[in-house]
Amino acid sequence: MEFKGTEPILCSQIIRQVDQHLIDLLSSLDPTEWDLPTVAPQWRVRDVAAHLLDTALRKLSGGRDNCRVENVNVETPLDVTALVNRLNHEGVTVYRRLSPRVLAQLMQFVCDQTADFYESLDPFAPARTGVSWAGEMTSLVWFDNARELTERWHHQEQIRLATNRPSIMTPLLYAPVLDTFLRGLPYAYRDVMATPDTAVLVEISGDCGGQWCLLRSQNLWNFTSDPSPVIAAHIIIPQSIAWRLFTKGIDRDSARAMVAISGDKALAEHVLQLVAIVG
C-alpha cells in the first residue's frame, strides 16, 4: 500500500459539498434536537451550529475582506489557543440565540460565499494563518483550506452523532479529513526520541483510511514514501473513532481499548496524543 502524508491535500471544492450536507442537516432538525448534547464538552447542537456560522463569517471578514477590528499579538501556539478560545466563546454566545430557521438561512448565504472564496485561492500561496496544531505559524493555502475542511466536517459529524442522523463518513469527504488530521503527527512526535530510521506505521482501517509512515531522521520525525522502511511500531485505528480521537471527542482510555498495536507499544501509543484542533 502506498503511504500517505507526503502530497498536498487539494480539497477546496469538497468544502462546498460538506457545507451543503450541513445546511440540509440543520433544515431537517426538529426543535427538540437543537438542544441535544454533543461530544463537544459543554456544547449542544445549537452551539455547534452557532460555532460553524461564526467561523464562516470570520473567514469571510478576515480572510476575504481583510477586516481587522482589534490588534492581537499572536506569536506562539499558546497565543493562538487563547485567541481562538475567546473568539469561539464570543461567537457561540451570540449566534446560539438565533432561531433554527434564521441560523440555517444565514448558513446557506455564508457558505455559498466561503466556498467561492476557498476555490478562488492559489493553493500554494502563503495563507493568512498557520495550522498551529501541526506546529506551523505560517502555512500554505492548501493546508489552511484542508484544516477548514476538518472543522466543517467534524463539527457536522458531532451534530449527526447527537441527533442519530446518518454519517457523512464517505471516502470523498472523510479521507481528506483524516489525511489532514494526521499531518499533525510530526509535531506531536517532536519530543519523542528514537534512533534514526525508526519508523512508526499509522493505519486508519476502513474504506476512508490508509497508511501513514512516520520516520525518524537525525533531528526530527516526518512522513516517508519509502515503501520498505523497518517498522518499529504499528497502530491500527478504526475510522469510526479516528475523528473523535483527534478532536477530543473520546477519552484516550476508551480509544486505547479499540485500537490494535504491534511492536513498540509506547512509541505507537503516542499517536493517541495527537490533537488536531485548537482549544
PyMOL commands that set and color helices and strands:
alter all, ss='L'
color gray80, all
select helices_A, chain A and resi 12-28+31-35+45-64+77-95+100-120+132-134+141-163+171-182+185-188+239-246+252-256+265-273
alter helices_A, ss='H'
color red, helices_A
select strands_A, chain A and resi 199-205+210-216+221-223+231-238+260-263
alter strands_A, ss='S'
color yellow, strands_A
deselect
rebuild
show_as cartoon
